Each structure stands twice: as structure tokens, then as C-alpha cells.
Amino acid sequence: MLKKAGIVAGAAAGLMMIGGTAFASPAATQGAPDPTFGDAYATFIEGGGALGYGAASLVAGAYTGIALTPALVAHSMEHHHG
């Protein structure tokens, strides 16, 4: 099962490398190509909030994992040897 997942992931990565530039080609657009200052500011504020939430989630998850791992290991040993 793991070998099959590795082959699929490798094939997907290869296809992304080959075909990745086709999706990056510029397209003809209608309207204003440049964002306004207000749009750029709102995007910056939203991005900062998302970055803060992601960092807080990462730190909380790591802290929880470090704090709970010894108890989880001890609890799993208790079931097998007790």
C-alpha cells in the first residue's frame, strides 16, 4: 500500500513539473489590472490574520503533542503489559 502511494505521489510531482508552466501563462483580462490601495490593504490584513492563525495552530499542536506524548506512550504500554 505504501509503495503504491509513493508511485502515485511521484507521478503527480512529475506531472506538476512538466505541466506546471502551462497554467502560469498570462491570460487576457478585462478591467483594471492593478488593485487599488484599499484592496491591497484588505488583502494584507486578511493574510496577516491567516498567518497568525496558522502559526498559533502550529504552536498549539506541537505543544499539545509534546505534552501528551509521554502519557499516551505510557497508556499504550499499560494495555499491552498490564
C-alpha positions as CSV (number, residue, x, y, z in Angstrom):
1,M,0.0,0.0,0.0
2,L,2.8,2.4,0.9
3,K,4.7,1.6,-2.3
4,K,1.6,2.4,-4.4
5,A,1.1,5.7,-2.6
6,G,4.8,6.6,-3.3
7,I,4.4,5.8,-7.0
8,V,1.2,7.9,-7.3
9,A,2.9,10.9,-5.4
10,G,6.0,10.6,-7.7
11,A,3.8,10.6,-10.8
12,A,1.8,13.6,-9.6
13,A,5.0,15.5,-8.8
14,G,6.5,14.7,-12.3
15,L,3.3,15.9,-14.0
16,M,3.3,19.1,-12.0
17,M,6.9,19.8,-13.0
18,I,6.2,19.2,-16.7
19,G,2.8,20.8,-16.9
20,G,3.2,23.5,-14.3
21,T,4.1,26.3,-16.6
22,A,1.1,25.8,-18.9
23,F,-1.1,27.1,-16.1
24,A,1.1,30.0,-15.4
25,S,0.7,31.6,-18.8
26,P,-0.8,35.1,-18.8
27,A,-4.4,35.3,-19.8
28,A,-6.2,38.2,-21.5
29,T,-8.2,40.0,-18.8
30,Q,-10.8,42.7,-19.0
31,G,-11.0,45.5,-16.4
32,A,-8.5,47.2,-14.1
33,P,-5.3,45.0,-13.9
34,D,-3.9,46.8,-10.9
35,P,-5.5,46.6,-7.4
36,T,-6.5,49.7,-5.5
37,F,-4.8,50.6,-2.3
38,G,-7.9,49.6,-0.4
39,D,-7.9,46.2,-2.0
40,A,-4.2,45.6,-1.3
41,Y,-4.6,46.8,2.3
42,A,-7.6,44.4,2.9
43,T,-5.7,41.5,1.4
44,F,-2.7,42.3,3.5
45,I,-4.8,42.4,6.7
46,E,-6.6,39.1,5.8
47,G,-3.3,37.4,5.0
48,G,-1.8,38.6,8.3
49,G,-4.7,37.2,10.2
50,A,-4.5,33.8,8.4
51,L,-0.7,33.7,9.0
52,G,-1.3,34.4,12.7
53,Y,-4.0,31.7,13.0
54,G,-1.8,29.2,11.2
55,A,1.2,29.9,13.4
56,A,-0.9,29.7,16.6
57,S,-2.4,26.4,15.4
58,L,1.1,25.0,14.7
59,V,2.5,26.0,18.1
60,A,-0.6,24.8,19.9
61,G,-0.5,21.4,18.1
62,A,3.2,21.0,18.8
63,Y,2.9,21.9,22.4
64,T,-0.1,19.5,22.8
65,G,1.8,16.7,21.1
66,I,4.9,17.2,23.3
67,A,2.9,17.4,26.5
68,L,0.6,14.4,25.7
69,T,3.1,12.0,24.0
70,P,4.6,10.6,27.2
71,A,1.2,9.9,28.7
72,L,0.0,8.3,25.5
73,V,3.0,6.1,25.3
74,A,2.7,5.0,29.0
75,H,-1.0,4.4,28.5
76,S,-0.4,2.2,25.4
77,M,2.2,0.1,27.3
78,E,-0.2,-0.3,30.2
79,H,-2.7,-2.1,27.9
80,H,-0.2,-4.5,26.4
81,H,1.8,-5.4,29.6
82,G,-0.9,-5.0,32.3
